[in-house]
Amino acid sequence: MYTYYVYILTNVKRNVMYVGVTNDLGRRVVEHRDGKGGAFTRQYRVNTLVYAEEFEQIEEAIAREKQIKGWRRSKKDALVEAANPTWSDLLDWNAAKGPSLRSG
């Protein structure tokens, strides 16, 4: 059984946000940080994990991702700030590079 995550990434200036869904949050964030996450995240250097939600069903995670993507920026900002007021990176870069998050 998998756990699915809806996550929000931002860049250093916090002027761009990316909302995604995955079944392996650590691996996916590392991919974004390594420039393998897609053209948008590479172009805008969107690689700071600031928000994540956990789901047991992929359908629920996808529905939540679509819901958040449909929101205005101000509502996305409020969601992040409610859970992470300082917009801290929720995944330590050094830990993310370690073998525990990269091994299958």
Protein Blocks (a to p, Z undefined) as FASTA:
>chain_A
ZZddddddddfkopaccddddfblklmmmmmmnopnojklmmnopabdfbdcddfbfklm
mmmmmmmmmpcfklmmmmmmmmmmnopafbdfklmmpmklmpZZ
